Amino acid sequence: MDNTSGASCFVCADAINALVDLIRTADEHSYLTLAVKDLGLFGADNEGAIVTLIELIASTKDDYLLCEAVASLGKIDPGNKIAIPALLERIQTSQDECGRLYAAESLVKIDPGNPKAIATLCQIR
């Protein structure tokens, strides 16, 4: 019996834990963004990864980082709708047109019929 797949699971779990720690402690924006993107590649079905992304979605003020976290959450937990309120709030409160556009595009990906996202996309484009 081949145990290499079991060993890779442990390595993957270690990598996920390292990314979660980096997201929670990073003060350099570029590292944080890379960690969020990487978590979207490796964090499937990992409760710690999902919770970390949800916390980031709820707390970040950065439009780009919010949408990256939503995209990663969508990859590792596709049915999760927790990001919808954060994206709606960003659409309604952001003074940055690009930030509103990015939030609306992200929202349409996880909630395709969302009327606020559709209206925002029509208004901006």
N, C-alpha and C positions, 0 to 999 in steps of 0.2 A: 504494500500500500504506500502511496506517495504522500508524504506529509508536507510537501512544499507549499501547497495551497493553505494549509493551516498556519505555517510560518509566515506566509505573506499577509494573512489576516492580522497577526500580531504586529507586524511591521506597519500595516495600514492603520491599525488602532493607535499605535505610537505616533504616527504622522498626524492623524486627526487630533490627538490630544495636544501635540505640539502646535498645530495651527490654532486650535481653540485658545491655548494659553497666549499665543502671539496676538490674537485678536483682542483678547481681554487686557493685554498689557502694552501693546504697541503705541508708541507716541509718534512714530514716523508714518505719515500717511501712505507712502508708497508700499511699505511693508504690510500695512493693514489691508490695503486693496489687494495685494497679491495673495495674502492669507485667505481673504474672503473668496477670491476666485478659486484658489486651490481647494478650499473646503467644499466648493461646489462639485469638484471632480472626484473627491474621495470620501465624502461624508455621508453617503447614502445609508439611511436607516440608523444612523448614529445619533442617539438622543442628545448627547452633549453638543454635537455639531448643530443640530436643529435648534436647541435652546439658545445657543450662542448667537446664531443668526437672527433669531426672533428678538433677542435682547438688543442686538445691534440695530435692527430695523426700527425698534421702538425708541431708541435713544439717539441715533445719529442725526446731526443737523446738516450733514453733507449730502446733497442730492445725488451725486455720482455714487458715493459709497452705499447709500440707501438702495439704489437700483441694482448695484452689484450684489448686495446681500440678498435682495429679492430674487435675482436671477439664480444665485447659488442655492437658495432655499427651494426654488422651483425645480432645480435639478435633483436635489437629494430627498425632497419630500413634496412631490408634485401636487398632491391634493391639499396642501396646507394653504389656507386662506387668511392666515394671521397677518399677512402683509397688507391686505386691502385697506384697513383703516389708516395705516401709516402713509400709504401712497395717496389716498384721498386727501389726507391732511396736507401733504406736501403740495398737491395740485392746487389746493385752496389757499395756501399761505405763502408759497414761495414767490419771491419777487423776481426770480431769475427765470426767464422764459425757457431757456434750455433745461433747467431743472424741472420745470413743470412738464415740458415735452417728454423728457426721459422718464419721469414718474408715470405719466399717462401711457407711454408705450409699455412700460413694465406692467402696469395695471391691466392693460388689454391682454397681455400674455397670460395672466393668471385668472382674469375675470373678463372674458371676451365681450360680454354684452353690457359692461358697465357704462351707464349713460354719461356719467361725469367724465370718464376717460375719453369716450368718443367725442363728446362736445369739446373737450380741451384740444384734442387732436385736430378737429375741424377748425377750431378757432385759430390755432397757431399755424397750421399748414396753409 
